Amino acid sequence: MSSSSNSSNAGSPGLARWLNGAALAALILPLLMVSVASADPADHLIISELMIMTRSPASTFGSPFVAITNPTAGDLDLSDVYLTDGTTAPSAFYYNIALGNLAAGNPGGGNGGDFHARFPAGFVLPAGQTLVISLKGSTEFVAAYGRTPDFELFEDSPVPDNVPELREAFPGSINAGPLGGTNIPVLSDVAESLVLYTWDGSADQVIDLDYVMWGSNPSPRVDKTGVTIGGHTYLADTPVAAQEPVAAVGPTFRHSFRRVSTDEGTETLTGGNGLNGHDETSENLATTWADVTPPVPADDLAEIFPSAPIVTALESGNAYGGQEVTVTAAVVTFGTMDAVTFHYSVDGGAFASAAGTDAGSGSWEGIIPAQAEDAVVSFYCVAENADGGMATYPVAAPFFGTATYTVEEAPAPPTVAHKLLISEVSTGQNIYPFTGMEQIAMEFIEIHNPNDFAVDMSDYYLTDAINYNFSTQLYWFITQGDPAQDTIGGGHYNDFHARFPAGYMLEAGGTITISMAGSGWFEAYFGILPDLEMYEDAAEPDLVPDMRPVFVNPGDDLPGDSIFTADRPTTSGDQLPKGIPEMEEFYGEPLILYHFVEGAELVTDIDIFVWGDERTGSYRYGFAKTGPDYQPDTPIDLQDWYLPLDQSGTLSYTRVDAEEGTQATSGGNGVDGRDETSENVSDTFDLLGFSPGFFLAGGGGDVTAIKLMVPAATFNPYLGENFPIQVVSRSNSETRVRVFDREGRLVVSLYDSRFDGEASSFSELPTRITWDGRSDTYDRVPAGMYILHLSVVDDATGEEETQTVPVVVATRLSN
């Protein structure tokens, strides 16, 4: 703002600031000749000009403003001065602000275009100077007049500027602007009143400073006669019908109302409700004001008053008995913030203060000490920027209320979530169409405990139920209580939602497998029992523990639960019963291992593996919990999923990196802040041969020599026998297993890593192959001796290693 000084001429103080050039002086000079009655020297603030109507563009046709002048011989502190157009009988009266209870009486402002504003604490208007308030923000005002206003009624930009705002008189009394509010303040061109008054924030009465009104409608006019608030009863105002408006209507396009005399004409100077006894409702406004054109705001003030911070939110964290509570304020400001102080009161007692700390990104945090259960804590904050601007939130706290919380009983301490790894996922064969359980017999999930201590799995959960199609099924909705298929999924569409058995321990460094199709099918396929089965597949329970369902279907649904629902019919032509848990090998899907303690407000991600690429459309399954309760997950379009899909039923998604690659280790929703959605699984997993129960990413056991292992026995393919073969190869090599006859002719190729995936390079976990005794033409071979040949060619050097073993096909039995 530019510097200026204000002259004080007899009968027209500050007039030089309104006379901008000879032409403008010629327009206004006749107004100075209006005869006005004699009065005492000016002793209080006055409203000196108001402009209300604009048309677009504002730079051509002006912008609404109100000017206020200090015509006295001394500087005036405006900390307790208010400005409002909010009085409209019979529902809103500005003096009701002294009630201190918005429900008891509406002071007006905050809706319908009305406002009720207060000047910032500490603002002083020098003697003889005039301030200008823009009613629609600084941007439009600058475009219209080429200068910044001294104040703006509200911040009109999402980013605060250096123009100070008026304060709300009470919460929501202006309610405008992009930083919070839906009201659009405006002065009516039909009938309106504008009141300038002072109130110390606690007295039962307000004191009028100036009052201007226009229009024939009596509704906006002020008459406090005989109104009693607390211990104060107002003296007589001039009756509404006897009050003299400036004009029958408001100032029109490119016009304003401007005061032509600071002595307030024939205003009654005693016995009223104004400062020093003035009756501000008695002024002969039609004489002391005039309709002028064009509107010209006074020059800007000599000193810039700092703009205050704007607090956009104030929240408290969980409040439990005996525990400290974190309170958070979101603050924006022009320049830099200096401090935020939180003030709190317990059960109506005296307020104490707690210094806030800068938490970054405009957030400030404070700690309110622990309180007993059922205590009611009231709190507010005071924000101050480096320029000295200050703001209280909630507005006018604590007089007009504060934020509050009630201390609750602390929940039982949750068990601590520990980091575990999904280390292998077998999704089985393509089951479209479904022909039998043998298609999913090889499906399993492997979990590894990388810790040097055992982990109690009682509160760990596994699910693949992310569904945005049939209903919104999201695993973290389990915190809402009463989980069901519609909320968290499972038990239908071949999804599952399972909890580990109570008390089940995963030993330090241990690796376990969970069979999807039950222990019987798993054992038939792999020759070993799983550690857990998703559900009991036998008529009678066996020794393999079962995963626990999270919910049971309601009585009107099919018998079943969140894991398995018998006889759930197919909904399409794929013939797959929809109640069988089965991992999706065709489209892909997510697998989530998470931790949840019943009654807790949040879940903790333990590990997440996603395969396929269904990010959009009907079968999308990407998710991000980012929101008010959870830390940001990696955005779906930035998540790295394992894109290749295996439908052969011979390979599994196998972890090859125990450190989880470039996964973010802080700021997430996992153990110790890990962001499990950020793992680059395209690098940390690979499609390899099955290795249930063996943690491949753990390293160690790499071969010193290739191996081709067969049983020392004949086999008879005519009896349906298969010949088992085990192979250990080298990493980064091409591996082939073929059968030749005794003359060296190729009979059949059993394994080729170029098409069947890389063979195992771990002695403890050989790749398993079977020969059914048929040739490449699918004919059964004659009885006799054959040569099994293993070839391993190094990808880098081309060097080949081979091993051979004999295989004897027994003679077909005669009848």
Helices and strands as residue ranges (DSSP letters): E 8-9, E 12-13, G 15-17, H 22-28, G 29-33, E 46-51, H 58-61, E 65-69, E 76-77, E 81-84, G 94-99, E 116-118, E 124-125, E 130-134, H 138-145, E 151-152, E 167-168, E 192-198, E 207-214, E 228-229, E 232-233, G 240-242, E 256-259, G 275-277, G 280-282, H 285-288, E 289-292, E 310-316, E 325-332, E 337-346, E 352-355, E 357-360, E 363-368, E 376-385, E 390-393, E 403-406, E 421-426, G 437-439, E 444-448, E 455-456, E 460-463, G 475-480, H 485-488, E 497-499, E 505-506, E 511-515, H 519-526, E 532-533, E 548-549, E 588-595, E 604-612, G 636-638, E 651-655, G 671-673, G 676-678, H 681-684, E 685-689, G 696-698, E 707-709, G 717-719, E 723-728, E 733-740, E 746-752, H 753-756, E 767-771, E 784-794, E 800-809
